[in-house]
Amino acid sequence: MPARGGDWGLLHEGSDPIVADVPTVHELVNYYTTMAQEITSEADVLRKIGEGDDSQFKGESADAVRKKSKEVAESLQRMSGRYDAIRDALTGYLPELETALTESAAALRDAEDASAAGARAGAMPDPGQGRAQDAPPLTDDEQGAIDAKARATSSAKDGADAAVARLRRAVDGVNAAGKAAASTIRAAWDDGLHDTLGDKIKAFFSKLLKILVKIFTYIGIALAALAILIPGVGMLTFMAAVAAAVTLVLNITLAGMGEGSWLDVITSAVGLVLVGVGAGLTKVASLAKTAGLGKGMQGFAKTNLDKIKKLQDVRAVAIKDTLRDPGALRTVTTINRHINRLTDARIATMGKNTLGGFKEKPNWWRPNRALWNDDKAKIRDVLSKDGKGWQWQRLMSVDRQIEMDAMKVAMKRDYGVDIAALPNWHKYAAGGRVVASWMNTFSYGQGIKPTGWGSDQERVPGYKDASGQLVHGF
């Protein structure tokens, strides 16, 4: 229940002094009652097993766990006392809380009535106020009016004081009831059940893992957002893959400890598998592009050598001409320059494995200087005014496939070589993989899965049910 409205300043309070949700307290009473009953029921079953009752559990394994079952049953029985104590404490606290809410509301009404009475008293006539010293004595009626106003003012003040006192009694009563309930709950916890050092280490480790999961999850989200803003940067993909792998390992560890959700494990695995699918598709495109460049190199070499041979034939004729015409020597020099240029171009092209502006890019799963230089060029494309700008084909991871299509046309046109372009389904698979990654990262990670921060413990009721089913299934 939210804070109640009204002029609480009349009771010397800045706001509603008693804010409580009574239905929620009732729900808590029912919850702890149910928990105590379930624990007691489980303890009874374990106690019977420990005492030799084979109607619940039979076989060699039953004989092996009988002693432990009895010990666990005793611990559970004592634990149920904790929930009984919370239930009893809240049950005893509820009447005081409801009374305090009722009394505080009544005190506010009393204070408002007293305030209104005070206002009416202040408006009553006072013949003695501002009366001249040489005025005739007050008449009986005038004195009666003065006395009536004084009585009304005093009565209004008494009513206001009584309202404040009523509120104080209500607040003190509910505070005392709260302290008594807290004392009962604390006393119930002093039942001899204590966490072992192993339990404390496990709890600390679990808390640490959950914090790390959140950190690496948000690192992955930040990297995904950066990849959208500046697409095609391989180092971002590499870092995202590392974050996805760490998150998966952490989620598996938490689920194995019974502190996590197998649904989170599955979605983390899906995220890592999608990264792997992307790597596989990129590898296929990379191999195809390398093969295309290799085949194109053969065509380029043949074309280049054909041009050189023709120039050499022309040069041989020109050399003969120099015997008759010394001026032909200039022609030989020009032909030599053309031959050297073609030879240098062939050497440079073959050495750099680049052809007609087509070059195979370094792959993100092998971070090195070449990858970083390529990434810097892509960053400049987006951020520099002289760059190529934001490119959708990089965002959808289909830039290699599109370049393969352009290569096919260029190789045939310039060098007479046919190379195999990647099939269309490869583009759809690459783009679909990217979209699936976004859905896994944003739609699930930020739309369904709770962050665990603050009050965001459950966004969609189905999440808890699905997670619970997976836990029981394992």
VEXDREN-2710 file (C-alpha; in Angstrom, 1 decimal):
% VEXDREN-2710
k/r/px/py/pz
1/MET/0.0/0.0/0.0
2/PRO/1.5/3.4/-0.9
3/ALA/1.8/6.3/1.5
4/ARG/-1.6/7.8/2.3
5/GLY/-2.4/11.3/1.4
6/GLY/-3.4/14.0/3.8
7/ASP/-1.9/16.9/5.7
8/TRP/0.4/14.9/8.1
9/GLY/2.0/18.1/9.1
10/LEU/-1.0/18.7/11.5
11/LEU/0.5/15.7/13.4
12/HIS/4.1/17.0/13.2
13/GLU/4.9/14.4/10.5
14/GLY/6.5/15.1/7.1
15/SER/4.5/12.3/5.5
16/ASP/2.6/9.1/6.3
17/PRO/4.5/7.6/9.3
18/ILE/3.0/4.1/8.7
19/VAL/3.4/2.7/5.2
20/ALA/2.7/-1.0/4.9
21/ASP/1.2/-3.5/2.5
22/VAL/-1.1/-5.7/4.6
23/PRO/-2.0/-8.1/1.8
24/THR/1.7/-8.8/1.2
25/VAL/2.2/-9.6/4.9
26/HIS/-0.8/-12.0/4.6
27/GLU/0.9/-13.6/1.6
28/LEU/4.2/-14.0/3.5
29/VAL/2.3/-15.7/6.4
30/ASN/0.8/-18.2/3.9
31/TYR/4.2/-18.6/2.2
32/TYR/6.1/-19.4/5.4
33/THR/3.3/-21.7/6.6
34/THR/3.5/-23.7/3.3
35/MET/7.2/-23.8/3.5
36/ALA/7.2/-25.1/7.1
37/GLN/4.6/-27.8/6.1
38/GLU/6.6/-28.9/3.1
39/ILE/9.8/-29.1/5.1
40/THR/8.1/-31.0/7.9
41/SER/6.6/-33.4/5.4
42/GLU/10.0/-34.0/3.7
43/ALA/11.6/-34.5/7.2
44/ASP/9.0/-37.1/8.1
45/VAL/9.8/-39.1/4.9
46/LEU/13.6/-38.9/5.6
47/ARG/13.1/-39.8/9.2
48/LYS/11.0/-42.9/8.3
49/ILE/13.8/-44.0/5.8
50/GLY/16.4/-43.5/8.5
51/GLU/14.3/-45.6/11.0
52/GLY/14.2/-48.5/8.5
53/ASP/10.8/-47.9/6.8
54/ASP/11.3/-49.6/3.4
55/SER/7.9/-48.5/2.1
56/GLN/9.4/-45.2/1.0
57/PHE/12.8/-46.4/-0.2
58/LYS/14.2/-49.9/-1.0
59/GLY/17.4/-51.5/-2.1
60/GLU/21.0/-51.3/-1.3
61/SER/21.2/-47.6/-1.9
62/ALA/18.5/-47.1/0.7
63/ASP/20.6/-49.0/3.3
64/ALA/23.5/-46.8/2.4
65/VAL/21.7/-43.5/3.0
66/ARG/19.6/-44.4/6.1
67/LYS/22.0/-42.9/8.6
68/LYS/22.4/-39.7/6.6
69/SER/18.6/-39.5/6.1
70/LYS/18.0/-39.5/9.8
71/GLU/20.5/-36.7/10.3
72/VAL/19.1/-34.6/7.5
73/ALA/15.6/-35.2/8.8
74/GLU/16.6/-33.8/12.2
75/SER/18.1/-30.7/10.5
76/LEU/15.1/-30.2/8.4
77/GLN/12.8/-30.5/11.4
78/ARG/14.8/-27.8/13.2
79/MET/14.8/-25.7/10.0
80/SER/11.0/-25.9/9.8
81/GLY/10.9/-24.2/13.3
82/ARG/12.5/-21.2/11.7
83/TYR/9.6/-20.9/9.2
84/ASP/7.1/-21.6/12.0
85/ALA/8.6/-18.7/14.0
86/ILE/8.4/-16.3/11.1
87/ARG/4.8/-17.3/10.5
88/ASP/3.9/-16.9/14.2
89/ALA/5.8/-13.6/14.4
90/LEU/4.1/-12.1/11.3
91/THR/0.7/-13.5/12.5
92/GLY/1.2/-11.7/15.8
93/TYR/2.4/-8.5/14.1
94/LEU/-0.5/-8.3/11.7
95/PRO/-3.2/-7.2/14.2
96/GLU/-0.9/-4.4/15.6
97/LEU/-0.2/-3.3/12.0
98/GLU/-3.8/-3.1/11.1
99/THR/-4.7/-1.3/14.3
100/ALA/-1.9/1.2/13.7
101/LEU/-3.1/1.9/10.2
102/THR/-6.7/2.4/11.5
103/GLU/-5.6/4.5/14.4
104/SER/-3.2/6.6/12.4
105/ALA/-6.0/7.3/9.9
106/ALA/-8.3/8.2/12.7
107/ALA/-5.7/10.5/14.2
108/LEU/-5.3/12.3/10.9
109/ARG/-9.1/12.8/10.8
110/ASP/-9.1/14.1/14.4
111/ALA/-6.2/16.5/13.6
112/GLU/-8.1/17.8/10.5
113/ASP/-11.3/18.3/12.6
114/ALA/-9.2/20.1/15.3
115/SER/-7.7/22.3/12.6
116/ALA/-11.1/23.1/11.2
117/ALA/-12.4/23.8/14.8
118/GLY/-9.4/26.1/15.4
119/ALA/-10.1/28.0/12.2
120/ARG/-13.7/28.4/13.3
121/ALA/-12.6/29.6/16.7
122/GLY/-10.3/32.1/15.2
123/ALA/-13.2/33.5/13.1
124/MET/-15.4/34.0/16.2
125/PRO/-15.8/37.7/17.4
126/ASP/-13.6/39.0/20.2
127/PRO/-15.0/42.3/21.5
128/GLY/-12.0/42.8/23.7
129/GLN/-9.5/42.7/20.9
130/GLY/-8.3/46.2/19.9
131/ARG/-10.6/47.8/22.5
132/ALA/-9.7/51.4/23.4
133/GLN/-8.6/52.1/27.0
134/ASP/-11.3/54.7/27.6
135/ALA/-14.0/52.4/26.2
136/PRO/-16.9/51.6/28.5
137/PRO/-16.8/48.3/30.5
138/LEU/-17.6/45.1/28.6
139/THR/-21.2/44.1/28.7
140/ASP/-22.2/40.6/29.8
141/ASP/-22.8/39.6/26.2
142/GLU/-19.4/40.9/25.1
143/GLN/-17.7/39.1/27.9
144/GLY/-19.6/35.9/27.0
145/ALA/-18.4/36.2/23.4
146/ILE/-14.8/36.5/24.6
147/ASP/-15.2/33.5/26.9
148/ALA/-16.8/31.4/24.1
149/LYS/-13.9/32.1/21.8
150/ALA/-11.4/31.1/24.4
151/ARG/-13.2/27.9/25.1
152/ALA/-13.4/27.1/21.4
153/THR/-9.7/27.8/20.9
154/SER/-8.8/25.7/23.9
155/SER/-11.0/22.8/22.8
156/ALA/-9.4/22.9/19.3
157/LYS/-5.9/22.8/20.8
158/ASP/-6.9/20.0/23.1
159/GLY/-8.3/18.1/20.1
160/ALA/-5.0/18.6/18.1
161/ASP/-2.9/17.4/21.1
162/ALA/-5.2/14.4/21.5
163/ALA/-4.8/13.6/17.8
164/VAL/-1.0/13.8/18.0
165/ALA/-1.0/11.6/21.1
166/ARG/-3.3/9.1/19.3
167/LEU/-0.9/8.8/16.4
168/ARG/2.1/8.4/18.8
169/ARG/0.3/5.5/20.5
170/ALA/-0.3/3.9/17.2
171/VAL/3.3/4.3/16.0
172/ASP/4.7/3.2/19.3
173/GLY/2.5/0.1/19.3
174/VAL/3.4/-1.0/15.8
175/ASN/7.1/-0.4/16.5
176/ALA/7.0/-2.4/19.6
177/ALA/5.2/-5.2/17.8
178/GLY/7.8/-5.1/15.0
179/LYS/10.6/-5.4/17.5
180/ALA/8.9/-8.3/19.2
181/ALA/8.4/-10.1/15.9
182/ALA/12.1/-9.5/14.9
183/SER/13.2/-10.8/18.3
184/THR/11.1/-14.0/17.8
185/ILE/12.6/-14.5/14.4
186/ARG/16.2/-14.0/15.6
187/ALA/15.6/-16.4/18.5
188/ALA/14.3/-19.1/16.1
189/TRP/17.6/-18.8/14.1
190/ASP/19.5/-19.8/17.2
191/ASP/18.7/-23.5/16.7
192/GLY/22.1/-25.0/16.3
193/LEU/22.0/-25.1/12.6
194/HIS/25.1/-23.3/11.1
195/ASP/26.7/-23.1/7.8
196/THR/29.9/-25.0/7.5
197/LEU/33.1/-23.5/6.1
198/GLY/32.4/-25.3/2.9
199/ASP/28.9/-23.8/2.8
200/LYS/30.3/-20.3/3.3
201/ILE/32.9/-20.8/0.6
202/LYS/30.2/-22.2/-1.8
203/ALA/28.0/-19.2/-1.1
204/PHE/30.9/-16.7/-1.6
205/PHE/31.9/-18.5/-4.8
206/SER/28.3/-18.6/-6.1
207/LYS/27.9/-14.9/-5.4
208/LEU/31.2/-14.1/-7.2
209/LEU/30.2/-16.2/-10.2
210/LYS/26.8/-14.5/-10.5
211/ILE/28.6/-11.1/-10.4
212/LEU/31.0/-12.3/-13.1
213/VAL/28.1/-13.6/-15.3
214/LYS/26.5/-10.1/-15.1
215/ILE/29.7/-8.4/-15.9
216/PHE/30.6/-10.6/-18.9
217/THR/26.9/-10.5/-20.1
218/TYR/27.0/-6.7/-20.2
219/ILE/30.5/-6.7/-21.9
220/GLY/28.9/-8.9/-24.6
221/ILE/26.0/-6.5/-25.0
222/ALA/28.4/-3.5/-25.2
223/LEU/30.5/-5.3/-27.8
224/ALA/27.4/-6.2/-29.8
225/ALA/26.3/-2.6/-29.8
226/LEU/29.8/-1.4/-30.9
227/ALA/29.7/-4.0/-33.7
228/ILE/26.5/-2.5/-35.0
229/LEU/27.9/1.1/-34.8
230/ILE/31.2/0.1/-36.5
231/PRO/30.5/-3.2/-38.4
232/GLY/33.1/-5.6/-39.5
233/VAL/35.7/-5.0/-36.8
234/GLY/37.3/-8.4/-36.2
235/MET/38.8/-7.6/-32.8
236/LEU/35.3/-6.8/-31.5
237/THR/34.1/-10.2/-32.7
238/PHE/37.1/-11.9/-31.1
239/MET/36.4/-10.2/-27.7
240/ALA/32.7/-11.1/-28.0
241/ALA/33.6/-14.7/-28.6
242/VAL/35.8/-14.7/-25.5
243/ALA/33.1/-13.1/-23.4
244/ALA/30.5/-15.6/-24.7
245/ALA/32.8/-18.5/-23.8
246/VAL/33.5/-17.2/-20.3
247/THR/29.8/-16.6/-19.7
248/LEU/28.9/-20.2/-20.8
249/VAL/31.5/-21.7/-18.4
250/LEU/30.3/-19.5/-15.5
251/ASN/26.6/-20.4/-16.2
252/ILE/27.4/-24.2/-16.4
253/THR/29.3/-23.9/-13.1
254/LEU/26.4/-22.1/-11.4
255/ALA/23.8/-24.6/-12.8
256/GLY/25.9/-27.5/-11.6
257/MET/26.0/-25.9/-8.1
258/GLY/22.3/-25.6/-8.1
259/GLU/22.6/-21.8/-8.0
260/GLY/21.9/-21.0/-11.7
261/SER/19.5/-21.7/-14.5
262/TRP/20.0/-24.3/-17.2
263/LEU/18.0/-22.0/-19.4
264/ASP/20.8/-19.5/-19.1
265/VAL/23.3/-22.3/-19.9
266/ILE/21.3/-23.2/-23.1
267/THR/21.1/-19.6/-24.3
268/SER/24.8/-19.0/-23.5
269/ALA/25.6/-22.1/-25.5
270/VAL/23.4/-20.9/-28.4
271/GLY/25.3/-17.6/-28.3
272/LEU/28.7/-19.4/-28.5
273/VAL/27.4/-21.8/-31.2
274/LEU/26.2/-18.8/-33.3
275/VAL/29.7/-17.3/-33.0
276/GLY/31.1/-20.7/-34.1
277/VAL/28.7/-20.8/-37.0
278/GLY/29.8/-17.3/-38.0
279/ALA/33.4/-18.4/-37.9
280/GLY/32.6/-21.5/-40.0
281/LEU/30.8/-19.4/-42.6
282/THR/33.6/-16.9/-42.7
283/LYS/36.1/-19.7/-43.1
284/VAL/34.2/-21.1/-46.1
285/ALA/34.0/-17.7/-47.7
286/SER/37.7/-17.1/-46.9
287/LEU/38.8/-20.3/-48.6
288/ALA/36.6/-19.7/-51.6
289/LYS/38.0/-16.2/-52.0
290/THR/41.6/-17.4/-51.6
291/ALA/40.9/-20.1/-54.2
292/GLY/39.3/-17.5/-56.5
293/LEU/42.4/-15.2/-56.1
294/GLY/44.7/-18.1/-56.8
295/LYS/42.8/-19.0/-60.0
296/GLY/42.7/-15.3/-60.9
297/MET/46.5/-15.1/-60.4
298/GLN/47.0/-17.8/-63.0
299/GLY/44.9/-15.9/-65.5
300/PHE/46.7/-12.7/-64.5
301/ALA/50.1/-14.3/-64.9
302/LYS/49.2/-15.7/-68.3
303/THR/47.8/-12.3/-69.5
304/ASN/50.8/-10.5/-68.1
305/LEU/53.3/-12.9/-69.7
306/ASP/51.5/-12.7/-73.0
307/LYS/51.8/-8.9/-72.9
308/ILE/55.5/-9.2/-72.0
309/LYS/56.1/-11.7/-74.9
310/LYS/54.4/-9.4/-77.4
311/LEU/56.5/-6.5/-76.2
312/GLN/59.6/-8.7/-76.4
313/ASP/58.8/-9.6/-80.0
314/VAL/58.3/-5.9/-80.8
315/ARG/61.5/-5.1/-79.0
316/ALA/63.4/-7.7/-81.1
317/VAL/62.2/-6.1/-84.3
318/ALA/63.1/-2.6/-82.9
319/ILE/66.6/-3.8/-82.0
320/LYS/67.2/-4.9/-85.6
321/ASP/65.9/-1.5/-86.8
322/THR/68.5/0.3/-84.7
323/LEU/71.2/-1.1/-87.1
324/ARG/69.6/0.9/-89.9
325/ASP/68.0/3.8/-87.9
326/PRO/69.8/4.9/-84.7
327/GLY/66.5/6.7/-83.7
328/ALA/64.9/3.4/-83.1
329/LEU/66.9/3.0/-79.9
330/ARG/64.4/5.3/-78.2
331/THR/61.7/2.9/-79.1
332/VAL/63.6/0.0/-77.5
333/THR/64.1/2.0/-74.3
334/THR/60.3/2.7/-74.1
335/ILE/59.5/-1.0/-74.7
336/ASN/62.0/-2.0/-72.0
337/ARG/60.3/0.4/-69.6
338/HIS/56.9/-1.2/-70.4
339/ILE/58.3/-4.7/-69.9
340/ASN/59.9/-3.8/-66.6
341/ARG/56.6/-2.2/-65.4
342/LEU/54.6/-5.3/-66.3
343/THR/57.2/-7.5/-64.6
344/ASP/57.2/-5.4/-61.5
345/ALA/53.4/-5.4/-61.4
346/ARG/53.4/-9.2/-61.7
347/ILE/56.0/-9.6/-58.9
348/ALA/54.2/-7.2/-56.6
349/THR/50.8/-8.8/-57.2
350/MET/52.0/-12.3/-56.7
351/GLY/53.8/-11.4/-53.6
352/LYS/50.9/-9.5/-51.9
353/ASN/48.3/-12.0/-53.1
354/THR/46.1/-9.1/-54.2
355/LEU/44.6/-8.7/-57.6
356/GLY/42.6/-5.8/-59.1
357/GLY/41.9/-4.4/-55.6
358/PHE/40.7/-7.8/-54.3
359/LYS/42.5/-9.1/-51.3
360/GLU/41.6/-11.7/-48.7
361/LYS/41.1/-10.1/-45.3
362/PRO/42.6/-11.5/-42.1
363/ASN/40.2/-13.6/-40.0
364/TRP/39.1/-12.5/-36.5
365/TRP/39.9/-15.8/-34.7
366/ARG/43.6/-15.2/-35.5
367/PRO/44.2/-11.8/-33.9
368/ASN/47.5/-10.3/-35.2
369/ARG/48.9/-7.1/-36.6
370/ALA/47.3/-7.7/-40.0
371/LEU/43.9/-8.0/-38.4
372/TRP/44.4/-4.9/-36.3
373/ASN/45.5/-2.9/-39.3
374/ASP/42.4/-4.1/-41.2
375/ASP/40.3/-3.1/-38.2
376/LYS/41.8/0.4/-38.1
377/ALA/40.9/0.9/-41.7
378/LYS/37.3/-0.2/-41.0
379/ILE/37.1/2.2/-38.1
380/ARG/38.4/5.0/-40.2
381/ASP/35.8/4.2/-42.9
382/VAL/33.1/4.9/-40.3
383/LEU/34.6/7.7/-38.3
384/SER/36.7/9.6/-40.9
385/LYS/35.1/12.0/-43.3
386/ASP/37.2/10.6/-46.1
387/GLY/36.2/7.0/-45.3
388/LYS/33.7/4.8/-47.0
389/GLY/31.1/5.2/-44.2
390/TRP/28.9/2.7/-42.5
391/GLN/28.5/-0.4/-44.6
392/TRP/25.5/-2.7/-44.1
393/GLN/27.3/-5.7/-45.8
394/ARG/29.9/-5.7/-43.0
395/LEU/27.1/-5.5/-40.4
396/MET/25.4/-8.5/-41.8
397/SER/28.8/-10.4/-42.4
398/VAL/28.1/-10.8/-46.1
399/ASP/31.0/-8.5/-47.3
400/ARG/33.1/-11.5/-48.4
401/GLN/30.2/-13.0/-50.3
402/ILE/29.4/-9.8/-52.1
403/GLU/33.1/-9.3/-53.0
404/MET/33.2/-12.8/-54.4
405/ASP/30.4/-11.9/-56.8
406/ALA/32.3/-8.8/-57.9
407/MET/35.5/-10.9/-58.2
408/LYS/33.8/-13.4/-60.5
409/VAL/32.8/-10.6/-62.9
410/ALA/36.2/-9.0/-62.8
411/MET/38.2/-12.2/-63.2
412/LYS/36.2/-13.2/-66.3
413/ARG/36.3/-9.7/-67.8
414/ASP/40.0/-8.9/-67.2
415/TYR/41.7/-12.3/-67.2
416/GLY/39.3/-14.7/-68.9
417/VAL/39.1/-16.8/-65.8
418/ASP/36.0/-18.4/-64.4
419/ILE/35.9/-18.6/-60.6
420/ALA/33.1/-20.1/-58.4
421/ALA/31.0/-17.6/-56.5
422/LEU/29.4/-18.6/-53.2
423/PRO/25.8/-19.7/-53.4
424/ASN/23.0/-17.3/-52.4
425/TRP/22.1/-19.5/-49.4
426/HIS/25.5/-18.7/-47.9
427/LYS/24.6/-15.0/-47.7
428/TYR/21.2/-15.8/-46.1
429/ALA/23.0/-18.1/-43.6
430/ALA/25.5/-15.4/-42.7
431/GLY/22.9/-12.7/-42.3
432/GLY/20.5/-15.0/-40.5
433/ARG/23.3/-15.9/-38.1
434/VAL/23.8/-12.2/-37.3
435/VAL/20.1/-11.6/-36.7
436/ALA/19.9/-14.7/-34.5
437/SER/22.8/-13.4/-32.4
438/TRP/21.0/-10.1/-31.9
439/MET/17.8/-11.9/-30.8
440/ASN/19.8/-14.0/-28.4
441/THR/21.7/-11.0/-27.0
442/PHE/19.0/-8.4/-26.9
443/SER/15.6/-10.0/-27.1
444/TYR/16.4/-12.7/-24.6
445/GLY/19.2/-11.1/-22.6
446/GLN/17.5/-7.8/-22.2
447/GLY/13.8/-8.6/-22.8
448/ILE/13.1/-11.9/-21.0
449/LYS/16.0/-12.9/-18.8
450/PRO/16.1/-10.9/-15.5
451/THR/19.3/-9.0/-14.9
452/GLY/19.3/-9.8/-11.2
453/TRP/20.1/-6.2/-10.3
454/GLY/17.7/-4.6/-7.8
455/SER/14.1/-5.6/-8.2
456/ASP/14.6/-7.1/-11.7
457/GLN/14.5/-10.7/-10.5
458/GLU/11.9/-11.9/-13.0
459/ARG/10.5/-10.1/-16.1
460/VAL/8.4/-12.8/-17.6
461/PRO/6.6/-15.5/-15.5
462/GLY/7.3/-18.1/-18.1
463/TYR/11.1/-17.6/-17.5
464/LYS/10.9/-19.0/-14.0
465/ASP/8.7/-21.9/-15.1
466/ALA/10.9/-22.8/-18.0
467/SER/14.0/-22.6/-15.9
468/GLY/12.5/-24.7/-13.2
469/GLN/11.4/-27.4/-15.7
470/LEU/15.0/-27.6/-17.0
471/VAL/16.4/-27.9/-13.5
472/HIS/14.1/-30.7/-12.7
473/GLY/14.8/-32.3/-16.0
474/PHE/18.5/-32.4/-15.3
END
